[in-house]
Amino acid sequence: MDPQLIEYARIELTRALMDNSGKTKGQLQAFSEHPPAEKDRCPRKQIHMIEFEDGRKVKAENTSLYVLETRSRRRPLPPINDYEFSGAPWRRAVNSLSEHEQAWIKYCYGFDLTFRYQTLICEVIWNGHQKYLPAGLLNKTKKRLISLIWLAAQDVAATRSNKTYKEYAGAALARLMSVNRSTWLRVYAPHWAHFKRAFDELDIGALQHTLEHHCETISEEVEWTVLQNATK
C-alpha cells in the first residue's frame, strides 16, 4: 500500500483516538476545587437562619444563594462536539478489526495502556515466534525472550509517535538482559530483530485493514445520505 496512505491513517487515528474527556469540569468538581471562603471572624457562630411557612426556624451552615440557571449557556452542550464527531468513522473502523489488531492500534495510536491489550499483543507475537525457537532452548533464555517482546512493542510504538526517537542499541539491550555483548549478538539479537519485524508487520496490516473498513464506512454513509435525500 502507498506509504502516504499509511502515514495518513496514522495521523487520523492519533487524532480520532485522542482522549478529550478532561477538558471541561462539572459544577461539583469546580466547587470542590475552589470552595467558598469562610470570612466570618467567629466561624462557630451560625448566623444564617431559614424560616419556614409554619414559623419554624432552622440554622443553616451556608448562606443561601439565588441561582437563575445552573449552566452558563442558554442551550446545553451537544453530547459530542464536531471535532470528535469527525473521527467517528475511524473509531468504527478500529472496532471492526480483529481483537489483537484493535489492541495494537489503541495502544500505539490511542496511547491506551490497558493491561489486557498489552498481554494480548505479546501473546500473539510470541505464539507466532515459537516455531522459530531452536530445539533444546533453556527455560532461562526463553523467559528472557518473553520479556523482550514487550520491550520490542514499546520500541516500535515509540518510533511511530516520535520521529526523533532513538532505538535501543545492542549494548543497552545486553545490559538490560544482564548478558555480555557477545552473548547478546549470538543468542538474542536474531530474536530481537524478528520481534521488531513482527510488530512492523502487525502495524502495517492493522493500518491497511483500518483503511479498508474506513472506506467502507464512508461509502455506506454516502449511500445512506443519497437515499435519504432521494426520499424527501
VMD Tcl script that draws the C-alpha trace (Angstrom):
set ca {
  {0.00 0.00 0.00}
  {1.05 3.58 -0.61}
  {3.26 4.81 2.28}
  {1.46 8.16 2.15}
  {-1.86 6.45 2.85}
  {-0.29 4.59 5.78}
  {1.05 7.84 7.22}
  {-2.34 9.49 6.65}
  {-4.03 6.69 8.60}
  {-1.56 7.12 11.46}
  {-2.27 10.85 11.71}
  {-6.04 10.42 11.56}
  {-6.06 7.55 14.08}
  {-4.00 9.55 16.55}
  {-6.50 12.40 16.23}
  {-9.59 10.17 16.37}
  {-8.44 8.13 19.38}
  {-7.30 11.12 21.43}
  {-8.91 11.34 24.87}
  {-10.58 14.74 25.22}
  {-12.81 13.84 28.15}
  {-11.00 16.01 30.72}
  {-11.16 19.38 29.02}
  {-14.29 20.54 30.90}
  {-15.27 20.40 34.57}
  {-18.60 19.85 36.18}
  {-20.13 22.21 38.71}
  {-19.45 19.92 41.67}
  {-15.79 19.49 40.70}
  {-15.36 23.25 40.27}
  {-16.86 23.90 43.73}
  {-14.70 21.18 45.30}
  {-11.52 22.70 43.86}
  {-12.47 26.29 44.72}
  {-14.77 26.20 47.76}
  {-16.34 29.44 49.02}
  {-14.07 31.14 51.57}
  {-15.35 31.50 55.14}
  {-14.69 35.11 56.13}
  {-16.56 35.08 59.42}
  {-14.39 36.05 62.38}
  {-16.43 33.72 64.56}
  {-16.84 30.56 62.45}
  {-18.73 28.70 65.18}
  {-21.44 31.33 65.28}
  {-24.24 30.25 62.95}
  {-25.95 33.42 61.81}
  {-27.86 32.08 58.81}
  {-31.47 31.40 59.75}
  {-34.12 29.87 57.50}
  {-37.76 30.43 58.44}
  {-40.43 28.05 57.12}
  {-44.10 28.83 56.49}
  {-45.18 27.23 59.76}
  {-42.92 29.54 61.75}
  {-40.12 27.08 62.41}
  {-36.56 28.41 62.16}
  {-33.52 26.38 61.19}
  {-29.88 27.34 61.42}
  {-28.08 26.82 58.09}
  {-24.36 26.17 57.75}
  {-24.04 28.08 54.45}
  {-25.54 31.20 53.02}
  {-28.44 30.56 50.69}
  {-27.84 31.62 47.08}
  {-30.27 32.56 44.36}
  {-29.28 30.85 41.12}
  {-31.13 31.64 37.92}
  {-29.76 28.65 35.98}
  {-27.06 26.06 36.61}
  {-25.23 26.45 33.31}
  {-23.58 29.35 31.56}
  {-25.19 28.54 28.21}
  {-28.80 29.08 27.24}
  {-28.69 25.75 25.42}
  {-26.93 22.66 26.76}
  {-23.74 21.50 25.11}
  {-24.16 18.82 22.43}
  {-23.34 15.27 23.53}
  {-20.39 15.21 21.10}
  {-18.55 18.12 19.50}
  {-17.70 18.47 15.83}
  {-14.05 17.55 16.34}
  {-14.84 14.21 17.97}
  {-17.70 13.52 15.57}
  {-15.38 13.83 12.58}
  {-13.26 10.97 13.96}
  {-16.21 8.62 14.45}
  {-15.69 6.74 11.13}
  {-12.12 5.96 12.15}
  {-13.21 4.67 15.56}
  {-15.85 2.49 13.92}
  {-13.19 1.16 11.55}
  {-10.94 0.27 14.50}
  {-13.79 -1.54 16.25}
  {-14.25 -3.67 13.11}
  {-10.71 -5.07 13.35}
  {-9.70 -8.33 14.94}
  {-9.05 -8.23 18.66}
  {-5.25 -8.18 18.56}
  {-5.23 -5.51 15.80}
  {-7.59 -3.38 17.88}
  {-5.27 -3.79 20.85}
  {-2.26 -2.65 18.83}
  {-3.99 0.37 17.25}
  {-5.41 1.55 20.58}
  {-2.06 1.12 22.33}
  {0.15 2.57 19.60}
  {-2.02 5.44 18.36}
  {-4.58 5.89 21.14}
  {-1.99 5.58 23.93}
  {-4.32 3.20 25.75}
  {-2.32 1.36 28.44}
  {-4.97 -1.23 29.26}
  {-3.14 -4.30 30.57}
  {-5.34 -6.68 28.58}
  {-4.22 -5.03 25.34}
  {-0.58 -5.39 26.32}
  {-0.85 -9.07 27.15}
  {-2.87 -9.79 24.00}
  {-0.27 -8.15 21.76}
  {2.58 -10.05 23.39}
  {0.74 -13.39 23.24}
  {0.05 -13.06 19.51}
  {3.67 -12.23 18.68}
  {5.05 -14.95 20.96}
  {2.73 -17.63 19.58}
  {3.85 -16.75 16.07}
  {7.52 -16.80 17.07}
  {7.63 -20.15 18.84}
  {8.15 -22.03 15.56}
  {11.48 -20.21 15.16}
  {12.83 -21.28 18.55}
  {15.71 -23.77 18.36}
  {15.33 -27.18 19.92}
  {16.65 -27.56 23.46}
  {16.35 -23.87 24.32}
  {16.93 -23.25 28.02}
  {13.97 -22.05 30.10}
  {16.08 -19.16 31.37}
  {16.72 -18.00 27.82}
  {13.06 -18.45 26.90}
  {11.94 -16.27 29.83}
  {14.35 -13.55 28.72}
  {12.97 -13.73 25.20}
  {9.43 -13.35 26.54}
  {10.48 -10.22 28.41}
  {11.96 -8.86 25.18}
  {8.61 -8.96 23.39}
  {7.03 -6.12 25.32}
  {10.24 -4.09 25.03}
  {10.09 -4.56 21.25}
  {6.45 -3.41 21.27}
  {7.38 -0.24 23.13}
  {10.33 0.35 20.80}
  {8.25 0.05 17.62}
  {5.35 2.10 19.03}
  {7.74 4.89 20.06}
  {9.07 5.20 16.51}
  {5.50 5.73 15.26}
  {4.71 8.64 17.57}
  {8.16 10.22 17.93}
  {10.26 10.74 14.82}
  {13.31 11.72 16.89}
  {13.21 8.54 18.98}
  {16.45 6.57 19.01}
  {16.08 2.81 19.01}
  {17.76 0.64 21.63}
  {21.40 -0.14 20.91}
  {22.73 -3.67 21.26}
  {24.93 -2.74 24.22}
  {21.99 -1.20 26.09}
  {19.82 -4.26 25.45}
  {22.62 -6.55 26.62}
  {22.80 -4.62 29.90}
  {19.03 -4.85 30.32}
  {19.17 -8.62 29.81}
  {22.18 -8.95 32.17}
  {24.31 -10.67 29.50}
  {27.53 -9.69 27.79}
  {27.53 -8.22 24.31}
  {28.84 -11.33 22.56}
  {26.07 -13.44 24.09}
  {23.52 -10.88 23.01}
  {24.74 -10.89 19.41}
  {24.91 -14.67 19.25}
  {21.69 -15.66 21.08}
  {19.27 -12.77 21.48}
  {19.88 -10.35 18.60}
  {18.22 -12.54 15.90}
  {15.10 -12.95 18.06}
  {15.03 -9.22 18.80}
  {15.15 -8.41 15.08}
  {12.35 -10.91 14.42}
  {10.18 -9.42 17.18}
  {10.52 -5.95 15.67}
  {9.72 -7.22 12.18}
  {6.64 -8.96 13.57}
  {5.42 -5.74 15.19}
  {6.11 -3.81 11.98}
  {4.01 -6.32 10.04}
  {1.27 -6.12 12.67}
  {1.29 -2.33 12.43}
  {1.11 -2.23 8.62}
  {-1.55 -4.94 8.48}
  {-3.72 -3.25 11.11}
  {-3.45 0.10 9.32}
  {-4.36 -1.44 5.96}
  {-7.40 -3.16 7.43}
  {-8.40 0.08 9.16}
  {-8.22 1.98 5.88}
  {-10.35 -0.66 4.16}
  {-13.03 -0.55 6.87}
  {-12.90 3.25 6.88}
  {-13.53 3.42 3.13}
  {-16.45 1.00 3.53}
  {-17.90 3.13 6.33}
  {-17.61 6.34 4.31}
  {-19.23 4.74 1.25}
  {-22.12 3.43 3.37}
  {-22.65 6.90 4.86}
  {-22.66 8.48 1.40}
  {-25.16 5.91 0.11}
  {-27.39 6.48 3.15}
  {-27.26 10.26 2.67}
  {-28.14 9.94 -1.02}
  {-31.02 7.61 -0.15}
  {-32.35 9.99 2.50}
  {-32.21 12.93 0.10}
  {-33.95 10.92 -2.61}
  {-36.87 10.01 -0.33}
  {-37.54 13.59 0.74}
}
mol new
graphics top color blue
foreach p $ca { graphics top sphere $p radius 0.5 }
foreach p [lrange $ca 0 end-1] q [lrange $ca 1 end] { graphics top cylinder $p $q radius 0.2 }
display resetview
